[in-house]
Amino acid sequence: MRAGGMCFSVEADLVAGVALLPVGVAALREVRHLREVPFAALPLLFSMHQFVEVLVWLGNDGGVSSCVQSTATSAYVLFALPVLPTLVPLAVLLLEPRGSRLRVAPFVVLGLVVSAYLSVAVLDGPIDVDVRAHAIVYGVDLNHGIWWAILYVLAVIGPSILSGYPSIVAFGVVNLVGLSVVATLYVSAFASLWCVFAACSSLLVLVHMRRRRRLPDAHRLHGHPLLPSDATV
């Protein structure tokens, strides 16, 4: 299984990371209850992810030591593969109104299974790094890689698509479209498409968090069933 680099160059990674910082801070400022933190933190985590890849680029050019590059590579791949399949469905589940939680819960279980397998694969190593002109390709040895890739996508995208909130559904649709296009045009356009995908996803997280202002405090704390007036959140 191989995953493509996130941007065109070290400069593009740096710009993307910096651009996502205010989005992440703004989303976290909308948090009123602990259950909202994992979802609101996604833009900031994506930003940090971009900065980590900057170190991978710099290691290839001799800007940092091989030890720093190796550590950055491991951190980058650990977040991208084992962490996201559990983090995203759990973040969505914590926000859901009670009537939608049963639809999302199975994806949390699926995410845990995928994360467990990918954690073993990543930690067992080695992680191959292929730095190309316009992308970094990370390689991890997986048995039946195509099936784990499908389960990964289901775990990450499924909860958002089935969410009770239209703004989170939009987040899932953007991710689904982005991943579909990335899979189709991987060789020629994966790097640039991933940057657009990550940025759009993060903006939609902020959109949802700001729309949550209209929800009653009890709903935000306990996840009460949606009221008709909440339908556009």
C-alpha positions in Angstrom: 0.0 0.0 0.0 1.4 3.4 -0.9 0.1 6.8 -0.1 1.1 10.0 -1.9 2.6 13.1 -0.6 0.4 16.0 0.4 1.7 18.9 -1.7 4.0 20.0 -4.5 7.0 21.0 -2.4 8.3 21.9 1.0 7.1 25.5 0.3 3.6 24.3 -0.6 3.5 22.1 2.6 4.6 25.1 4.7 2.0 27.4 3.1 -0.8 24.9 3.6 0.2 24.3 7.2 0.3 28.1 7.9 -3.0 28.7 6.1 -4.8 26.0 8.1 -3.6 27.4 11.5 -6.2 30.2 11.8 -8.9 27.8 10.6 -7.9 25.4 13.3 -7.8 28.1 16.0 -11.2 29.5 14.9 -12.8 26.1 15.0 -11.5 25.4 18.5 -12.8 28.8 19.7 -16.3 27.6 18.9 -16.0 24.6 21.3 -18.3 24.8 24.3 -18.2 21.2 25.4 -15.5 18.5 25.6 -17.4 16.3 23.1 -16.8 18.9 20.4 -13.0 19.0 20.8 -12.0 16.0 18.5 -13.9 17.3 15.5 -13.0 20.9 16.0 -9.3 20.0 16.3 -9.2 18.3 12.9 -8.0 21.5 11.0 -5.2 22.1 13.5 -4.2 18.5 13.3 -4.1 18.7 9.5 -2.0 21.8 9.8 0.5 20.0 12.1 0.5 17.1 9.7 1.7 19.5 6.9 4.5 20.9 9.1 5.7 17.3 9.9 6.0 16.6 6.2 8.1 19.8 5.8 10.7 17.9 7.9 10.5 14.9 5.5 11.2 17.2 2.6 14.1 18.9 4.4 15.6 15.6 5.3 15.8 14.7 1.6 17.7 18.0 0.9 20.0 17.7 3.9 18.2 20.4 5.8 17.7 18.2 8.8 19.4 15.0 10.0 18.4 11.6 8.8 17.2 10.9 12.4 14.8 13.9 12.3 13.6 12.9 8.9 13.0 9.3 10.0 11.1 10.5 13.1 9.0 12.9 11.0 8.2 10.1 8.5 7.0 7.8 11.2 4.9 10.5 12.8 3.4 11.5 9.4 2.5 7.9 8.5 1.2 7.1 12.0 -1.3 10.0 11.8 -2.3 9.3 8.2 -2.9 5.6 8.6 -3.6 4.3 12.1 -4.9 7.5 13.8 -7.4 8.9 11.3 -9.6 5.8 10.8 -10.5 5.9 14.6 -10.2 9.7 15.2 -12.7 10.8 12.4 -15.6 8.4 13.2 -15.2 9.0 16.9 -15.2 12.7 16.4 -18.4 12.5 14.4 -20.0 10.2 16.8 -19.4 12.5 19.7 -21.3 15.3 17.9 -24.2 13.3 16.7 -27.8 13.7 18.0 -29.1 10.5 19.7 -31.1 9.4 16.7 -28.0 9.2 14.5 -25.5 7.5 16.8 -26.5 4.0 16.0 -25.8 4.7 12.3 -22.3 6.0 13.1 -21.2 3.6 15.9 -20.3 0.6 13.6 -17.8 2.8 11.8 -16.1 3.6 15.1 -15.7 -0.2 15.6 -14.5 -0.6 12.0 -12.0 2.3 12.5 -10.6 0.6 15.6 -10.0 -2.6 13.7 -8.4 -0.8 10.8 -6.2 1.3 13.1 -5.1 -1.7 15.0 -3.9 -3.5 11.9 -2.3 -0.5 10.3 -0.5 0.3 13.6 1.1 -3.1 13.6 2.1 -2.7 9.9 3.5 0.8 10.4 5.4 0.0 13.6 6.7 -3.3 12.2 8.2 -1.3 9.3 10.0 -0.4 7.3 8.4 2.7 5.9 9.7 3.5 2.4 10.0 7.1 1.4 10.3 8.0 -2.3 10.8 11.8 -2.7 9.9 12.8 -6.2 9.9 16.1 -8.0 6.4 17.1 -6.9 5.4 14.6 -4.2 6.5 12.3 -1.5 5.3 8.7 -1.7 5.2 6.6 1.5 5.2 2.9 1.3 4.0 0.5 4.0 3.9 -3.3 3.5 0.4 -4.6 3.9 -1.2 -8.0 3.2 -4.3 -7.6 1.1 -3.6 -3.9 0.9 -6.5 -3.1 -1.4 -9.1 -4.5 1.0 -7.6 -2.5 3.9 -7.7 0.6 1.8 -11.4 0.1 1.1 -12.1 -0.5 4.9 -10.0 2.6 5.6 -12.1 4.8 3.3 -15.3 3.4 4.7 -14.2 4.1 8.3 -13.2 7.7 7.5 -15.9 8.7 5.1 -18.9 6.6 6.2 -19.7 8.4 9.5 -19.8 11.9 7.9 -22.0 10.7 5.0 -24.6 9.3 7.5 -24.4 12.2 10.0 -27.6 13.9 11.2 -26.0 17.3 10.4 -26.0 18.6 6.8 -22.8 20.4 7.4 -21.0 17.2 8.4 -22.6 15.4 5.5 -21.0 18.0 3.3 -17.7 17.4 5.0 -18.0 13.7 4.1 -19.1 14.3 0.5 -16.1 16.6 -0.1 -13.8 14.0 1.3 -15.5 11.2 -0.8 -15.2 13.2 -4.0 -11.6 14.2 -3.2 -10.5 10.6 -2.5 -12.3 9.4 -5.6 -10.6 12.0 -7.8 -7.3 11.3 -6.1 -7.6 7.5 -6.7 -8.5 8.2 -10.4 -5.7 10.7 -11.1 -3.1 9.5 -8.6 -0.1 9.5 -10.9 -0.5 12.9 -12.4 -2.4 15.0 -9.9 -2.5 13.4 -6.5 -0.3 15.9 -4.8 -2.3 19.0 -5.8 -5.7 17.4 -5.3 -4.8 16.3 -1.8 -3.9 19.9 -0.8 -7.3 21.1 -2.1 -9.1 18.2 -0.3 -7.4 18.9 3.1 -8.1 22.6 2.9 -11.8 22.2 1.9 -12.3 19.6 4.6 -10.9 21.9 7.2 -13.0 24.8 6.2 -16.2 22.7 6.4 -15.2 21.7 10.0 -15.2 25.4 10.8 -18.5 25.9 9.1 -20.1 23.2 11.2 -18.6 24.5 14.4 -19.9 28.0 13.8 -23.4 26.7 12.8 -23.5 24.8 16.1 -23.9 28.2 17.9 -27.6 27.9 17.0 -28.0 24.7 18.9 -29.3 24.8 22.5 -26.7 24.2 25.1 -28.3 21.0 26.3 -28.2 19.6 22.8 -24.5 20.4 22.5 -23.8 18.8 25.8 -26.0 15.7 25.6 -26.8 15.3 21.9 -30.6 15.6 22.1 -32.5 14.6 19.0 -32.5 17.3 16.3 -35.3 19.9 16.3 -36.8 21.1 13.1 -35.1 24.5 13.6 -31.7 22.6 13.8 -32.0 21.0 10.4 -29.6 23.3 8.7 -26.7 22.8 11.2 
